[in-house]
């Protein structure tokens, strides 16, 4: 049984390493049980995201797969988990006394976000916030927020802001790929702000060289940076053994924005990645941040 548990934990850890280098670095600062739970929940969200995309333009096929996964999640919570991720999810729910309904909310939020086209920033922010709210509560229960209800509500508000910033960063990182695939883009209102239209962007091989596209990305990067800045006060409200992790999330995802900004002349690359020095800088910055928070 111990070997199965270890294999399941390692499987989720590999998913996180493959999908999110910045988040992987952040979890290095967590004690083992919190790190294991964080990997499980991230892997769960990744699985939902991949299922929601698997049908391509065939939304009915994706909906059927999501319904099957929802049933599998219900069975896992009841004590019949199948597969490494759901076995780890069941462990995390029991270990941290989580409300299972949060997982179903997260599943629905990610699935809805993938299917939706947004016309305005308010609509996109609402999509991001729906996921960020659920993730914020999950993270709060795993990372820990000492203190009474008032402090917890304030900390959760900051966690939601951080979640929206991270969602926006992921959207910006993948926006050009989405354009090539004809999938959901940045909102029409945002494109129009920089004299772009949906038709001009979709399938445009020369998009990376369009100064309007570059100005749009820089504008959205500034918006995401402002959100990260607003989330900072919530870090010191977390349990002491979780503060460096949260700081690394802020620093790491902000570094993704830096890399994206530098790559705007080649923004149709599949992904924006962090170099070795950038990753070392994230670790050092998070270590120093924790020192300031406890001073």
Backbone as CSV, one residue per row, in Angstrom:
resi,resn,N_x,N_y,N_z,CA_x,CA_y,CA_z,C_x,C_y,C_z
1,UNK,0.831,-1.204,0.000,0.000,0.000,0.000,0.866,1.255,0.000
2,UNK,1.958,1.235,0.780,2.853,2.386,0.846,3.447,2.694,-0.521
3,UNK,3.792,1.648,-1.288,4.384,1.856,-2.605,3.377,2.505,-3.557
4,UNK,2.097,2.145,-3.437,1.055,2.743,-4.278,0.905,4.214,-3.950
5,UNK,0.871,4.527,-2.656,0.736,5.911,-2.216,1.892,6.750,-2.752
6,UNK,3.096,6.218,-2.628,4.275,6.936,-3.102,4.214,7.137,-4.613
7,UNK,3.795,6.097,-5.337,3.702,6.199,-6.793,2.659,7.242,-7.197
8,UNK,1.536,7.278,-6.486,0.492,8.262,-6.783,0.994,9.683,-6.543
9,UNK,1.688,9.867,-5.427,2.221,11.179,-5.088,3.236,11.641,-6.131
10,UNK,4.112,10.733,-6.547,5.123,11.068,-7.553,4.483,11.372,-8.906
11,UNK,3.403,10.673,-9.229,2.709,10.928,-10.486,2.197,12.365,-10.514
12,UNK,1.533,12.799,-9.447,1.007,14.165,-9.391,2.146,15.187,-9.422
13,UNK,3.222,14.869,-8.734,4.370,15.786,-8.739,4.931,15.955,-10.149
14,UNK,4.979,14.863,-10.920,5.482,14.941,-12.294,4.552,15.779,-13.169
15,UNK,3.243,15.665,-12.930,2.287,16.482,-13.688,2.565,17.963,-13.448
16,UNK,2.776,18.329,-12.188,3.017,19.725,-11.854,4.332,20.202,-12.467
17,UNK,5.367,19.386,-12.380,6.663,19.763,-12.957,6.556,19.997,-14.457
18,UNK,5.767,19.171,-15.120,5.630,19.271,-16.574,4.794,20.480,-16.982
19,UNK,3.790,20.812,-16.191,2.820,21.833,-16.587,3.116,23.221,-16.028
20,UNK,3.754,23.296,-14.864,3.870,24.604,-14.193,5.175,24.701,-13.420
21,UNK,6.203,25.215,-14.085,7.505,25.308,-13.420,7.489,26.311,-12.274
22,UNK,6.798,27.427,-12.479,6.762,28.438,-11.420,6.061,27.893,-10.176
23,UNK,4.959,27.193,-10.370,4.233,26.618,-9.235,5.057,25.508,-8.580
24,UNK,5.759,24.731,-9.400,6.623,23.683,-8.853,7.646,24.283,-7.902
25,UNK,8.285,25.371,-8.308,9.272,26.027,-7.452,8.632,26.488,-6.139
26,UNK,7.418,27.027,-6.237,6.741,27.520,-5.039,6.490,26.406,-4.033
27,UNK,6.126,25.216,-4.516,5.796,24.127,-3.588,7.019,23.573,-2.867
28,UNK,8.223,23.887,-3.348,9.435,23.431,-2.653,9.495,23.995,-1.233
29,UNK,8.834,25.119,-1.008,8.894,25.758,0.301,7.889,25.171,1.299
30,UNK,7.012,24.298,0.852,5.982,23.755,1.732,6.478,22.507,2.464
31,UNK,5.969,22.252,3.672,6.244,20.968,4.322,5.625,19.840,3.506
32,UNK,6.109,18.606,3.656,5.721,17.506,2.762,4.220,17.299,2.579
33,UNK,3.447,17.303,3.653,2.012,17.002,3.498,1.284,18.107,2.734
34,UNK,1.668,19.354,2.952,1.047,20.456,2.203,1.490,20.433,0.744
35,UNK,2.750,20.094,0.509,3.239,20.001,-0.862,2.514,18.886,-1.612
36,UNK,2.339,17.755,-0.953,1.645,16.634,-1.590,0.210,17.022,-1.960
37,UNK,-0.487,17.686,-1.051,-1.865,18.101,-1.332,-1.911,19.121,-2.460
38,UNK,-0.963,20.059,-2.471,-0.925,21.072,-3.532,-0.718,20.429,-4.886
39,UNK,0.149,19.436,-4.959,0.363,18.720,-6.218,-0.907,17.989,-6.643
40,UNK,-1.600,17.409,-5.697,-2.824,16.666,-6.015,-3.882,17.586,-6.608
41,UNK,-4.098,18.742,-5.972,-5.150,19.641,-6.442,-4.779,20.281,-7.776
42,UNK,-3.488,20.605,-7.972,-3.078,21.153,-9.263,-3.263,20.104,-10.356
43,UNK,-2.905,18.865,-10.069,-3.063,17.790,-11.049,-4.532,17.578,-11.390
44,UNK,-5.380,17.702,-10.380,-6.824,17.587,-10.596,-7.305,18.670,-11.559
45,UNK,-6.910,19.913,-11.303,-7.315,21.022,-12.165,-6.786,20.820,-13.582
46,UNK,-5.563,20.324,-13.707,-4.979,20.066,-15.024,-5.764,18.997,-15.774
47,UNK,-6.165,17.947,-15.048,-6.935,16.864,-15.671,-8.268,17.393,-16.204
48,UNK,-8.935,18.225,-15.414,-10.209,18.800,-15.850,-9.994,19.664,-17.090
49,UNK,-8.943,20.477,-17.063,-8.637,21.364,-18.187,-8.396,20.556,-19.463
50,UNK,-7.645,19.471,-19.356,-7.340,18.657,-20.526,-8.586,17.964,-21.056
51,UNK,-9.457,17.506,-20.159,-10.699,16.864,-20.601,-11.585,17.870,-21.331
52,UNK,-11.664,19.087,-20.782,-12.530,20.103,-21.388,-12.061,20.507,-22.781
53,UNK,-10.751,20.320,-23.056,-10.200,20.665,-24.362,-10.166,19.490,-25.323
54,UNK,-10.344,18.277,-24.802,-10.067,17.063,-25.580,-10.983,16.902,-26.783
55,UNK,-12.184,17.454,-26.708,-13.114,17.279,-27.819,-12.936,18.279,-28.940
56,UNK,-11.984,19.220,-28.772,-11.813,20.253,-29.785,-13.080,21.082,-29.909
57,UNK,-13.571,21.205,-31.127,-14.798,21.958,-31.352,-16.048,21.134,-31.053
58,UNK,-15.846,19.843,-30.775,-16.970,18.971,-30.439,-17.273,19.107,-28.949
59,UNK,-18.051,20.116,-28.603,-18.314,20.395,-27.191,-19.126,19.290,-26.527
60,UNK,-19.941,18.582,-27.315,-20.738,17.495,-26.726,-19.844,16.366,-26.244
61,UNK,-18.793,16.065,-27.011,-17.860,15.014,-26.609,-17.152,15.395,-25.320
62,UNK,-16.711,16.654,-25.222,-16.053,17.125,-24.004,-17.018,17.076,-22.828
63,UNK,-18.263,17.464,-23.059,-19.265,17.474,-21.984,-19.497,16.069,-21.451
64,UNK,-19.519,15.096,-22.335,-19.713,13.708,-21.889,-18.542,13.240,-21.023
65,UNK,-17.319,13.582,-21.462,-16.136,13.186,-20.694,-16.110,13.871,-19.324
66,UNK,-16.511,15.143,-19.293,-16.551,15.859,-18.019,-17.593,15.256,-17.087
67,UNK,-18.706,14.823,-17.650,-19.737,14.187,-16.836,-19.221,12.881,-16.243
68,UNK,-18.483,12.114,-17.059,-17.883,10.869,-16.562,-16.879,11.164,-15.447
69,UNK,-16.075,12.209,-15.639,-15.079,12.559,-14.628,-15.759,13.030,-13.348
70,UNK,-16.859,13.737,-13.481,-17.616,14.177,-12.308,-18.123,12.970,-11.515
71,UNK,-18.572,11.956,-12.232,-19.010,10.725,-11.565,-17.834,10.039,-10.874
72,UNK,-16.691,10.000,-11.555,-15.503,9.388,-10.950,-15.084,10.138,-9.685
73,UNK,-15.198,11.465,-9.709,-14.855,12.259,-8.525,-15.795,11.936,-7.369
74,UNK,-17.090,11.827,-7.663,-18.065,11.493,-6.617,-17.751,10.135,-6.005
75,UNK,-17.402,9.167,-6.847,-17.060,7.835,-6.340,-15.775,7.874,-5.525
76,UNK,-14.823,8.706,-5.933,-13.570,8.829,-5.181,-13.838,9.389,-3.787
77,UNK,-14.664,10.413,-3.703,-14.997,11.003,-2.403,-15.696,9.985,-1.515
78,UNK,-16.513,9.129,-2.124,-17.240,8.112,-1.364,-16.353,6.950,-0.940
79,UNK,-15.117,6.902,-1.463,-14.194,5.856,-1.035,-13.818,4.869,-2.104
80,UNK,-14.158,5.167,-3.374,-13.820,4.259,-4.471,-13.043,5.013,-5.549
81,UNK,-11.862,5.531,-5.190,-11.088,6.314,-6.171,-10.427,5.426,-7.207
82,UNK,-10.395,5.922,-8.443,-9.725,5.213,-9.526,-8.678,6.124,-10.142
83,UNK,-7.454,5.675,-10.157,-6.380,6.462,-10.741,-5.628,7.262,-9.697
84,UNK,-4.386,7.591,-10.034,-3.494,8.252,-9.081,-4.038,9.591,-8.608
85,UNK,-4.539,10.416,-9.527,-4.980,11.759,-9.139,-6.157,11.696,-8.186
86,UNK,-7.144,10.883,-8.480,-8.324,10.823,-7.616,-8.015,10.147,-6.279
87,UNK,-7.053,9.218,-6.283,-6.650,8.649,-4.986,-5.979,9.711,-4.125
88,UNK,-5.144,10.547,-4.750,-4.500,11.627,-4.010,-5.514,12.691,-3.576
89,UNK,-6.513,12.947,-4.410,-7.563,13.898,-4.042,-8.321,13.407,-2.820
90,UNK,-8.663,12.136,-2.801,-9.374,11.587,-1.631,-8.521,11.741,-0.378
91,UNK,-7.223,11.466,-0.511,-6.337,11.637,0.645,-6.343,13.095,1.097
92,UNK,-6.220,14.035,0.177,-6.172,15.446,0.531,-7.442,15.928,1.200
93,UNK,-8.577,15.489,0.703,-9.861,15.879,1.302,-9.937,15.419,2.753
94,UNK,-9.507,14.191,3.012,-9.567,13.654,4.373,-8.484,14.262,5.264
95,UNK,-7.291,14.452,4.711,-6.170,14.957,5.503,-6.406,16.384,5.982
96,UNK,-7.036,17.222,5.136,-7.215,18.632,5.470,-8.677,18.999,5.741
97,UNK,-9.520,17.979,5.864,-10.936,18.183,6.232,-11.609,19.179,5.288
98,UNK,-11.441,18.949,3.997,-11.965,19.858,2.991,-13.429,19.554,2.681
99,UNK,-14.130,20.577,2.233,-15.501,20.415,1.765,-15.434,19.900,0.321
100,UNK,-15.880,18.662,0.055,-15.770,18.106,-1.304,-16.487,18.930,-2.363
101,UNK,-17.504,19.701,-1.957,-18.247,20.484,-2.948,-17.329,21.486,-3.657
102,UNK,-16.232,21.896,-2.994,-15.295,22.823,-3.619,-14.670,22.214,-4.874
103,UNK,-14.441,20.918,-4.858,-13.842,20.253,-6.011,-14.812,20.225,-7.187
104,UNK,-16.084,20.013,-6.892,-17.089,20.041,-7.960,-17.248,21.459,-8.509
105,UNK,-17.161,22.454,-7.619,-17.216,23.850,-8.076,-16.034,24.168,-8.983
106,UNK,-14.848,23.660,-8.610,-13.655,23.897,-9.430,-13.800,23.226,-10.790
107,UNK,-14.309,22.014,-10.796,-14.535,21.293,-12.045,-15.465,22.088,-12.949
108,UNK,-16.573,22.555,-12.395,-17.543,23.312,-13.194,-16.963,24.635,-13.676
109,UNK,-16.171,25.296,-12.819,-15.592,26.584,-13.182,-14.611,26.474,-14.329
110,UNK,-13.727,25.484,-14.276,-12.740,25.302,-15.342,-13.435,24.917,-16.642
111,UNK,-14.419,24.016,-16.559,-15.130,23.589,-17.766,-15.864,24.751,-18.407
112,UNK,-16.511,25.581,-17.594,-17.247,26.732,-18.107,-16.291,27.748,-18.718
113,UNK,-15.160,27.966,-18.065,-14.189,28.942,-18.550,-13.651,28.552,-19.916
114,UNK,-13.440,27.251,-20.146,-12.906,26.805,-21.424,-13.916,26.954,-22.550
115,UNK,-15.211,26.879,-22.223,-16.222,26.930,-23.269,-16.635,28.351,-23.631
116,UNK,-16.220,29.320,-22.841,-16.790,30.660,-22.954,-15.922,31.595,-23.791
117,UNK,-16.591,32.405,-24.582,-15.969,33.549,-25.228,-16.376,34.780,-24.448
118,UNK,-15.422,35.659,-24.192,-15.693,36.850,-23.395,-15.672,38.077,-24.287
119,UNK,-16.663,38.932,-24.103,-16.723,40.159,-24.872,-16.006,41.301,-24.168
120,UNK,-15.981,41.277,-22.834,-15.424,42.390,-22.062,-14.451,41.871,-21.014
121,UNK,-13.653,42.808,-20.473,-12.756,42.462,-19.384,-13.547,42.016,-18.159
122,UNK,-14.667,42.652,-17.873,-15.474,42.264,-16.714,-15.897,40.802,-16.804
123,UNK,-16.259,40.360,-18.011,-16.649,38.960,-18.178,-15.456,38.028,-17.954
124,UNK,-14.303,38.394,-18.500,-13.110,37.564,-18.314,-12.699,37.537,-16.849
125,UNK,-12.747,38.693,-16.187,-12.409,38.740,-14.771,-13.358,37.873,-13.962
126,UNK,-14.639,37.868,-14.340,-15.619,37.042,-13.641,-15.289,35.564,-13.789
127,UNK,-14.881,35.143,-14.993,-14.478,33.750,-15.210,-13.272,33.411,-14.338
128,UNK,-12.275,34.280,-14.360,-11.073,34.050,-13.550,-11.421,34.003,-12.068
129,UNK,-12.295,34.912,-11.642,-12.637,35.006,-10.230,-13.408,33.786,-9.761
130,UNK,-14.251,33.231,-10.638,-15.016,32.047,-10.232,-14.071,30.903,-9.871
131,UNK,-13.032,30.730,-10.674,-12.054,29.694,-10.368,-11.195,30.108,-9.176
132,UNK,-10.770,31.382,-9.158,-9.889,31.863,-8.094,-10.544,31.768,-6.731
133,UNK,-11.847,32.000,-6.663,-12.552,31.910,-5.386,-12.467,30.498,-4.821
134,UNK,-12.731,29.510,-5.687,-12.676,28.120,-5.239,-11.259,27.715,-4.876
135,UNK,-10.306,28.067,-5.742,-8.903,27.733,-5.472,-8.432,28.421,-4.195
136,UNK,-8.871,29.676,-3.993,-8.480,30.404,-2.795,-8.914,29.717,-1.521
137,UNK,-10.147,29.228,-1.512,-10.649,28.535,-0.331,-9.897,27.226,-0.119
138,UNK,-9.664,26.492,-1.202,-8.905,25.243,-1.091,-7.503,25.506,-0.553
139,UNK,-6.847,26.517,-1.124,-5.491,26.840,-0.681,-5.480,27.285,0.772
140,UNK,-6.480,28.056,1.163,-6.537,28.527,2.549,-6.628,27.356,3.518
141,UNK,-7.402,26.349,3.137,-7.557,25.205,4.029,-6.318,24.322,4.054
142,UNK,-5.566,24.321,2.961,-4.329,23.539,2.914,-3.170,24.325,3.514
143,UNK,-2.999,25.570,3.086,-1.874,26.378,3.552,-2.077,26.868,4.974
144,UNK,-3.333,27.155,5.334,-3.634,27.569,6.701,-3.671,29.077,6.869
145,UNK,-4.739,29.573,7.500,-4.859,30.986,7.856,-5.183,31.067,9.344
146,UNK,-4.182,31.299,10.177,-4.456,31.408,11.614,-5.234,32.681,11.922
147,UNK,-6.042,32.630,12.963,-6.810,33.812,13.345,-8.298,33.583,13.175
148,UNK,-9.065,34.604,13.469,-10.512,34.510,13.445,-11.113,34.704,12.069
149,UNK,-12.458,34.689,12.004,-13.169,34.793,10.719,-12.850,36.058,9.935
150,UNK,-12.696,37.199,10.627,-12.424,38.450,9.916,-11.096,38.384,9.177
151,UNK,-10.060,37.907,9.869,-8.751,37.784,9.234,-8.805,36.801,8.079
152,UNK,-9.541,35.721,8.260,-9.634,34.723,7.203,-10.317,35.285,5.961
153,UNK,-11.355,36.087,6.147,-12.047,36.690,5.004,-11.139,37.661,4.250
154,UNK,-10.361,38.430,5.000,-9.430,39.363,4.348,-8.374,38.586,3.569
155,UNK,-7.837,37.547,4.190,-6.819,36.732,3.522,-7.384,36.064,2.271
156,UNK,-8.633,35.601,2.345,-9.260,34.963,1.188,-9.457,35.964,0.047
157,UNK,-9.764,37.209,0.401,-9.914,38.237,-0.616,-8.597,38.439,-1.374
158,UNK,-7.499,38.467,-0.623,-6.185,38.589,-1.271,-5.875,37.344,-2.103
159,UNK,-6.276,36.176,-1.602,-6.030,34.934,-2.341,-6.790,34.930,-3.663
160,UNK,-8.007,35.473,-3.657,-8.783,35.553,-4.891,-8.097,36.487,-5.892
161,UNK,-7.577,37.591,-5.403,-6.871,38.523,-6.292,-5.656,37.842,-6.914
162,UNK,-4.914,37.092,-6.089,-3.763,36.357,-6.608,-4.216,35.332,-7.638
163,UNK,-5.328,34.662,-7.369,-5.843,33.663,-8.307,-6.217,34.269,-9.643
164,UNK,-6.859,35.431,-9.620,-7.217,36.109,-10.865,-5.952,36.480,-11.636
165,UNK,-4.943,36.973,-10.918,-3.682,37.345,-11.570,-3.022,36.137,-12.225
166,UNK,-3.042,35.008,-11.536,-2.427,33.800,-12.086,-3.201,33.287,-13.298
167,UNK,-4.538,33.356,-13.224,-5.350,32.947,-14.372,-5.071,33.842,-15.578
168,UNK,-4.999,35.156,-15.337,-4.732,36.090,-16.421,-3.353,35.841,-17.025
169,UNK,-2.378,35.550,-16.168,-1.033,35.253,-16.665,-1.045,34.042,-17.582
170,UNK,-1.770,32.999,-17.185,-1.854,31.795,-18.015,-2.536,32.094,-19.348
171,UNK,-3.566,32.930,-19.313,-4.266,33.296,-20.545,-3.339,34.067,-21.480
172,UNK,-2.583,35.017,-20.929,-1.655,35.798,-21.741,-0.553,34.916,-22.313
173,UNK,-0.054,34.013,-21.497,1.014,33.113,-21.936,0.573,32.281,-23.139
174,UNK,-0.692,31.863,-23.143,-1.185,30.957,-24.185,-2.048,31.653,-25.228
175,UNK,-2.186,32.982,-25.152,-3.156,33.674,-26.005,-2.857,33.504,-27.494
176,UNK,-1.586,33.557,-27.872,-1.252,33.424,-29.286,-1.526,32.009,-29.790
177,UNK,-1.248,31.018,-28.948,-1.559,29.629,-29.318,-3.059,29.477,-29.502
178,UNK,-3.825,30.060,-28.583,-5.277,30.013,-28.709,-5.723,30.669,-30.013
179,UNK,-5.066,31.752,-30.390,-5.428,32.443,-31.629,-5.226,31.527,-32.830
180,UNK,-4.096,30.828,-32.850,-3.832,29.917,-33.962,-4.882,28.818,-34.037
181,UNK,-5.331,28.344,-32.868,-6.271,27.228,-32.816,-7.715,27.680,-32.985
182,UNK,-7.948,28.988,-33.019,-9.312,29.487,-33.137,-10.119,29.327,-31.879
183,UNK,-9.439,29.198,-30.748,-10.126,29.039,-29.470,-10.320,30.396,-28.817
184,UNK,-10.863,30.378,-27.584,-11.207,31.615,-26.888,-9.993,32.533,-26.792
185,UNK,-10.206,33.797,-27.133,-9.134,34.784,-27.134,-9.325,35.763,-25.984
186,UNK,-8.479,36.767,-25.959,-8.724,37.898,-25.086,-10.044,38.553,-25.515
187,UNK,-10.723,39.226,-24.611,-12.053,39.764,-24.928,-12.052,40.700,-26.136
188,UNK,-13.169,40.690,-26.856,-13.321,41.558,-28.029,-13.077,43.020,-27.668
189,UNK,-13.565,43.427,-26.503,-13.397,44.805,-26.059,-11.917,45.163,-25.935
190,UNK,-11.124,44.224,-25.443,-9.697,44.463,-25.281,-8.993,44.520,-26.638
191,UNK,-9.403,43.652,-27.558,-8.833,43.691,-28.906,-9.155,45.028,-29.569
192,UNK,-10.404,45.459,-29.440,-10.821,46.707,-30.083,-10.084,47.911,-29.512
193,UNK,-9.733,47.832,-28.219,-8.992,48.930,-27.592,-7.706,49.231,-28.346
194,UNK,-7.132,48.185,-28.968,-5.884,48.357,-29.710,-6.089,48.137,-31.212
195,UNK,-7.310,48.421,-31.658,-7.667,48.410,-33.092,-7.466,47.040,-33.727
196,UNK,-7.721,45.995,-32.950,-7.665,44.635,-33.463,-9.074,44.040,-33.457
197,UNK,-9.301,43.074,-34.334,-10.560,42.351,-34.339,-10.274,40.858,-34.221
198,UNK,-11.280,40.109,-33.867,-11.137,38.659,-33.740,-10.696,38.049,-35.077
199,UNK,-11.278,38.500,-36.163,-10.933,37.936,-37.475,-9.479,38.207,-37.849
200,UNK,-8.957,39.364,-37.413,-7.564,39.690,-37.716,-6.587,38.823,-36.936
201,UNK,-7.011,38.348,-35.780,-6.116,37.633,-34.880,-6.100,36.136,-35.164
202,UNK,-7.287,35.549,-35.400,-7.382,34.101,-35.566,-6.591,33.653,-36.799
203,UNK,-5.676,32.719,-36.574,-4.899,32.135,-37.661,-3.919,33.071,-38.326
204,UNK,-3.613,34.174,-37.679,-2.718,35.168,-38.270,-1.262,34.811,-37.961
205,UNK,-0.570,34.289,-38.954,0.818,33.856,-38.753,1.750,35.028,-38.499
206,UNK,1.349,36.223,-38.913,2.195,37.406,-38.745,1.830,38.205,-37.495
207,UNK,1.009,37.623,-36.645,0.516,38.364,-35.480,1.649,38.856,-34.589
208,UNK,2.693,38.043,-34.453,3.806,38.407,-33.573,4.475,39.702,-33.993
209,UNK,4.349,40.052,-35.250,5.021,41.246,-35.758,4.089,42.453,-35.840
210,UNK,2.872,42.284,-35.361,1.896,43.374,-35.390,2.076,44.241,-34.147
211,UNK,2.434,45.503,-34.299,2.652,46.359,-33.120,1.399,46.522,-32.262
212,UNK,0.224,46.377,-32.849,-1.006,46.464,-32.067,-1.104,45.309,-31.077
213,UNK,-0.718,44.117,-31.528,-0.736,42.936,-30.664,0.251,43.097,-29.509
214,UNK,1.422,43.633,-29.823,2.441,43.840,-28.792,1.946,44.845,-27.748
215,UNK,1.313,45.920,-28.210,0.806,46.915,-27.266,-0.304,46.328,-26.400
216,UNK,-1.128,45.466,-26.977,-2.184,44.809,-26.205,-1.596,43.934,-25.108
217,UNK,-0.601,43.123,-25.467,0.019,42.247,-24.471,0.660,43.054,-23.340
218,UNK,1.347,44.107,-23.692,2.007,44.934,-22.674,0.976,45.560,-21.738
219,UNK,-0.156,45.994,-22.305,-1.228,46.544,-21.483,-1.755,45.500,-20.501
220,UNK,-2.016,44.290,-20.989,-2.561,43.233,-20.127,-1.525,42.766,-19.100
221,UNK,-0.262,42.762,-19.479,0.799,42.417,-18.526,0.816,43.416,-17.378
222,UNK,0.646,44.688,-17.688,0.572,45.708,-16.637,-0.608,45.491,-15.716
223,UNK,-1.727,45.078,-16.276,-2.909,44.791,-15.462,-2.639,43.622,-14.509
224,UNK,-2.008,42.579,-15.028,-1.703,41.412,-14.191,-0.719,41.786,-13.089
225,UNK,0.273,42.596,-13.400,1.242,43.008,-12.379,0.560,43.782,-11.253
226,UNK,-0.388,44.619,-11.610,-1.112,45.382,-10.588,-1.901,44.446,-9.673
227,UNK,-2.454,43.377,-10.232,-3.187,42.402,-9.426,-2.245,41.680,-8.466
228,UNK,-1.057,41.295,-8.944,-0.086,40.657,-8.057,0.282,41.593,-6.903
229,UNK,0.477,42.858,-7.207,0.831,43.827,-6.169,-0.274,43.925,-5.116
230,UNK,-1.516,43.911,-5.560,-2.644,43.998,-4.623,-2.763,42.763,-3.744
231,UNK,-2.260,41.625,-4.218,-2.390,40.380,-3.452,-1.341,40.238,-2.356
232,UNK,-0.282,41.038,-2.403,0.865,40.852,-1.508,0.519,40.884,-0.018
233,UNK,-0.364,41.795,0.458,-0.632,41.824,1.906,-1.168,40.509,2.470
234,UNK,-1.757,39.666,1.622,-2.314,38.418,2.124,-1.281,37.380,2.491
235,UNK,-0.047,37.537,2.014,0.966,36.511,2.253,1.281,36.377,3.736
236,UNK,1.467,37.502,4.408,1.832,37.454,5.828,0.680,36.984,6.707
237,UNK,-0.506,36.827,6.141,-1.655,36.351,6.910,-1.759,34.828,6.901
238,UNK,-0.923,34.176,6.089,-0.927,32.714,6.025,-0.120,32.119,7.171
239,UNK,-0.277,30.823,7.364,0.556,30.100,8.330,2.024,30.292,7.963
240,UNK,2.880,30.360,8.959,4.286,30.665,8.706,4.943,29.695,7.749
241,UNK,4.576,28.413,7.810,5.244,27.441,6.938,4.706,27.470,5.507
242,UNK,3.782,28.400,5.211,3.217,28.514,3.866,3.548,29.836,3.186
243,UNK,4.116,30.785,3.939,4.293,32.129,3.402,5.296,32.172,2.257
244,UNK,6.368,31.418,2.363,7.357,31.425,1.282,6.770,30.847,-0.006
245,UNK,5.908,29.863,0.122,5.265,29.289,-1.054,4.428,30.340,-1.767
246,UNK,3.608,31.071,-1.005,2.772,32.108,-1.607,3.629,33.197,-2.243
247,UNK,4.717,33.577,-1.563,5.617,34.590,-2.118,6.227,34.100,-3.430
248,UNK,6.601,32.833,-3.478,7.188,32.275,-4.693,6.180,32.254,-5.836
249,UNK,4.890,32.035,-5.520,3.856,32.093,-6.555,3.805,33.487,-7.171
250,UNK,3.787,34.501,-6.299,3.723,35.880,-6.791,4.966,36.201,-7.623
251,UNK,6.145,35.893,-7.068,7.398,36.215,-7.757,7.542,35.392,-9.036
252,UNK,7.181,34.117,-8.965,7.341,33.235,-10.113,6.437,33.593,-11.275
253,UNK,5.173,33.832,-10.971,4.257,34.169,-12.060,4.531,35.577,-12.591
254,UNK,5.015,36.465,-11.741,5.440,37.775,-12.226,6.636,37.623,-13.168
255,UNK,7.502,36.638,-12.885,8.639,36.371,-13.774,8.163,35.844,-15.127
256,UNK,7.071,35.085,-15.117,6.484,34.635,-16.389,6.058,35.846,-17.212
257,UNK,5.475,36.848,-16.539,5.097,38.077,-17.240,6.319,38.775,-17.828
258,UNK,7.413,38.804,-17.053,8.646,39.420,-17.551,9.120,38.712,-18.819
259,UNK,9.110,37.366,-18.761,9.559,36.588,-19.922,8.632,36.805,-21.110
260,UNK,7.332,36.906,-20.832,6.376,37.139,-21.905,6.596,38.506,-22.541
261,UNK,6.854,39.503,-21.704,7.088,40.849,-22.221,8.326,40.875,-23.121
262,UNK,9.358,40.145,-22.703,10.584,40.101,-23.495,10.385,39.344,-24.801
263,UNK,9.380,38.467,-24.817,9.168,37.631,-25.999,8.071,38.163,-26.908
264,UNK,7.624,39.384,-26.692,6.501,39.884,-27.490,6.829,39.976,-28.973
265,UNK,8.110,40.045,-29.308,8.466,40.057,-30.730,8.405,38.655,-31.332
266,UNK,8.220,37.645,-30.449,8.084,36.266,-30.922,6.969,35.604,-30.134
267,UNK,5.833,36.288,-30.035,4.776,35.856,-29.120,3.962,34.681,-29.624
268,UNK,4.284,34.117,-30.784,3.591,32.926,-31.243,4.338,31.654,-30.870
269,UNK,5.353,31.801,-30.039,6.008,30.604,-29.530,5.011,29.823,-28.693
270,UNK,5.096,28.465,-28.660,4.116,27.669,-27.929,3.987,28.072,-26.468
271,UNK,5.100,28.310,-25.784,5.035,28.680,-24.379,6.164,29.656,-24.070
272,UNK,5.927,30.473,-23.048,6.985,31.316,-22.515,7.586,30.578,-21.332
273,UNK,8.895,30.334,-21.361,9.530,29.536,-20.318,10.520,30.366,-19.526
274,UNK,10.815,29.871,-18.315,11.758,30.537,-17.440,13.112,29.853,-17.514
275,UNK,14.167,30.650,-17.610,15.513,30.099,-17.625,15.984,29.729,-16.228
276,UNK,17.164,29.110,-16.164,17.711,28.649,-14.886,17.931,29.807,-13.916
277,UNK,18.490,30.903,-14.404,18.750,32.045,-13.527,17.453,32.650,-13.005
278,UNK,16.425,32.674,-13.847,15.134,33.191,-13.409,14.550,32.317,-12.300
279,UNK,14.695,31.007,-12.448,14.162,30.098,-11.428,14.926,30.249,-10.111
280,UNK,16.242,30.395,-10.206,17.026,30.628,-8.992,16.617,31.955,-8.339
281,UNK,16.343,32.953,-9.163,15.904,34.238,-8.635,14.577,34.135,-7.902
282,UNK,13.680,33.286,-8.389,12.389,33.081,-7.717,12.607,32.479,-6.334
283,UNK,13.452,31.458,-6.267,13.718,30.805,-4.987,14.346,31.779,-3.990
284,UNK,15.332,32.541,-4.448,16.007,33.491,-3.565,15.053,34.605,-3.128
285,UNK,14.257,35.099,-4.073,13.309,36.157,-3.743,12.274,35.704,-2.729
286,UNK,11.776,34.487,-2.885,10.786,33.966,-1.939,11.405,33.762,-0.565
287,UNK,12.636,33.275,-0.521,13.322,33.086,0.760,13.467,34.410,1.499
288,UNK,13.887,35.439,0.805,14.053,36.759,1.409,12.707,37.369,1.786
289,UNK,11.675,37.130,0.981,10.350,37.671,1.275,9.849,37.154,2.616
290,UNK,10.033,35.875,2.839,9.584,35.271,4.112,10.291,35.915,5.280
291,UNK,11.573,36.211,5.099,12.301,36.879,6.174,11.708,38.227,6.517
292,UNK,11.294,38.997,5.480,10.689,40.296,5.726,9.325,40.154,6.384
293,UNK,8.563,39.112,5.949,7.215,38.948,6.481,7.227,38.638,7.966
294,UNK,8.258,37.951,8.436,8.298,37.550,9.839,9.057,38.523,10.709
295,UNK,9.620,39.570,10.088,10.438,40.499,10.845,9.606,41.337,11.794
